[in-house]
Amino acid sequence: MSDIRTLSESACFGGVQSFHETDSAAIGLPMKFGVYRPPQSGNEPLPMVLCLAGLTCTHETFAIKAGAQQHAARHGLVLVTPDTSPRDTGINGAASDWDFGEGAGFYLDATAEPWRARFRMETHVADELRAIVVEHFGGDDSRVGILGHSMGGHGALTLALRRPGRYRSVSAVAPIAAPTRCPWGQKAFGHYFGPESEAHAAWRAHDASELIRDSARRLPPLLVDQGLGDAFLADGQLLPDALEAACAASGQPLTLRRHPRYDHGYWFIQSVIGDQLAHHARLLDRAL
């Protein structure tokens, strides 16, 4: 049984928002996370949605800023907010840049030194944390969805693609949709996996657009929201058109909603999170 230390609990929309810490076997360090349990929590397990935050965020950011709990309360969804990376790793350079290292784990298991021992966010989120929420917080292991913003959108798409059948609903807000083609992804992958010339397969295996285009595996219908006033869209970091083209080529159902004027921040997330969670509730409520 995992050792769960409760850091705080607060009443919220008839349910409870809490924050916790556990000793991660995957990462070898303590990891913090948040859980929202809606008012329907009781004896029966409830569907749960993993909510993956973006660059520089923590386990608290999405829970505090997205305004998601009111919608989760209405739909009876457990929300889980992992941290975005291990912390206090002691690795030289891990805290030097805002877009790489601590606060920027990219939801993958690193294979290159010195990152491979600590930066194992894929295993932590997809296996370890999921099991904790099922065991301790009333999550239904047969009804799990995943959503994410920016780097977390990349994580939501790739974790679902890399683990077929594990997630019954998937969505993203302004995701890094083709990381092998953008500066953020190239920087992270170059460190976590090594140069593309030496780790080409690993790079492609963590790029949602490449996975969708090349794989026979299919996801549930995707919902993606993108603001057209997003500076990172203009800078070529997000590349939603690449995701749209890959889905069209492979027959993957995708609803890509483009929103004039909205930027990359949490005001945008607050504006679409109701639709995002309704999308998950519809798919998670379906009979197996």
Secondary structure, DSSP 8 states (H G I E B T S, - for coil): ---EEEEEEEEETTEEEEEEEEE-TTTSSEEEEEEEE-TT-SSS-EEEEEEE--TT--TTHHHHHS--HHHHHHHT-EEEEE-SS--S---TTTTSBTTBBTTB-TTSB--STTTTTT-BHHHIIIIIIHHHHHHHS-EEEEEEEEEEETHHHHHHHHHHHHSTTS-SEEEEES----GGGSHHHHHHHHHHT--TTT-HHHHHTT-HHHHHHH-S---S-EEEEEETT-HHHHTTSS-HHHHHHHHHHHT--EEEEEETT--SSHHHHHHHHHHHHHHHHHHHTS--
